[in-house]
Amino acid sequence: MNAQRTIHHARDAVWRRYDDQVAVISLDANRVRLFNAVGSFLWERCDGATLDSMVAAVCERFAVDEGTARVDVEGFVDDLVARGLLRPEGGAP
């Protein structure tokens, strides 16, 4: 995915924070996904964010190096795009 494309929550995804976790419900697929602390941190920041800004936020919050953060963030985003919970917009594919 292009690091400058913005990432958005899917229109049919609703979510709620419970303590340090986020639960996301896909109304279209009628499925629930529960995120751990890192996944919750990313989910709350990804609506309208770029991949680069999400990587920078993870590096700052969790004190990890950029390479590790980029691999993890890209994996998270790619997985949720494939599941229909996130959608990229703009920029080149």
C-alpha positions as CSV (number, residue, x, y, z in Angstrom):
1,M,0.0,0.0,0.0
2,N,1.2,3.5,-0.8
3,A,2.4,5.1,2.4
4,Q,0.7,8.4,1.5
5,R,-2.8,7.1,0.9
6,T,-5.2,7.8,3.6
7,I,-6.9,5.0,5.4
8,H,-10.5,5.1,6.6
9,H,-12.8,3.0,8.6
10,A,-15.3,1.1,6.4
11,R,-18.7,2.7,6.3
12,D,-20.4,-0.4,7.8
13,A,-17.9,-0.8,10.7
14,V,-19.0,0.4,14.1
15,W,-16.8,0.3,17.1
16,R,-16.5,0.9,20.8
17,R,-13.7,1.0,23.3
18,Y,-13.9,-1.3,26.3
19,D,-11.1,-0.6,28.8
20,D,-7.8,-1.0,26.8
21,Q,-9.4,-2.9,23.9
22,V,-11.5,-1.9,20.9
23,A,-14.3,-4.1,19.5
24,V,-15.2,-3.5,15.9
25,I,-18.4,-4.9,14.4
26,S,-18.8,-5.3,10.6
27,L,-22.5,-4.8,10.1
28,D,-22.2,-6.2,6.5
29,A,-20.4,-9.4,7.5
30,N,-22.1,-9.6,11.0
31,R,-18.7,-10.2,12.6
32,V,-16.9,-8.8,15.7
33,R,-13.2,-8.2,15.9
34,L,-11.5,-7.5,19.2
35,F,-8.2,-5.6,19.2
36,N,-5.4,-5.7,21.8
37,A,-3.8,-2.5,23.1
38,V,-1.7,-1.9,20.0
39,G,-4.5,-2.8,17.5
40,S,-6.8,-0.5,19.5
41,F,-4.3,2.3,19.4
42,L,-4.0,2.0,15.6
43,W,-7.7,1.6,15.0
44,E,-8.4,4.9,16.9
45,R,-5.9,6.7,14.8
46,C,-6.4,5.3,11.3
47,D,-9.5,7.1,10.1
48,G,-8.1,9.7,7.8
49,A,-4.4,8.9,8.6
50,T,-1.6,7.9,6.3
51,L,0.5,4.7,6.8
52,D,3.5,7.0,7.5
53,S,1.7,8.9,10.3
54,M,0.5,5.6,11.9
55,V,4.1,4.2,11.8
56,A,5.4,7.4,13.5
57,A,2.6,7.2,16.1
58,V,3.5,3.6,17.0
59,C,7.2,4.4,17.2
60,E,6.5,7.3,19.6
61,R,3.9,5.5,21.8
62,F,5.5,2.0,22.0
63,A,9.2,2.9,21.6
64,V,9.9,0.5,18.7
65,D,12.1,1.1,15.7
66,E,10.6,2.3,12.4
67,G,11.3,-0.9,10.5
68,T,9.5,-3.0,13.0
69,A,6.6,-0.5,13.3
70,R,6.2,-0.3,9.5
71,V,6.0,-4.1,9.1
72,D,3.4,-4.4,12.0
73,V,1.3,-1.4,10.8
74,E,1.3,-2.6,7.2
75,G,0.3,-6.1,8.3
76,F,-2.5,-4.7,10.5
77,V,-3.8,-2.4,7.7
78,D,-3.6,-5.0,4.9
79,D,-5.4,-7.5,7.1
80,L,-8.3,-5.1,7.8
81,V,-8.5,-3.9,4.2
82,A,-8.8,-7.6,3.1
83,R,-11.5,-8.1,5.8
84,G,-13.4,-5.0,4.6
85,L,-13.0,-3.1,7.9
86,L,-10.6,-0.4,6.4
87,R,-10.5,1.3,3.0
88,P,-7.6,3.2,1.5
89,E,-8.3,6.4,-0.5
90,G,-6.3,8.6,-2.8
91,G,-2.8,8.4,-4.1
92,A,-1.4,5.6,-6.3
93,P,-2.1,2.0,-5.3
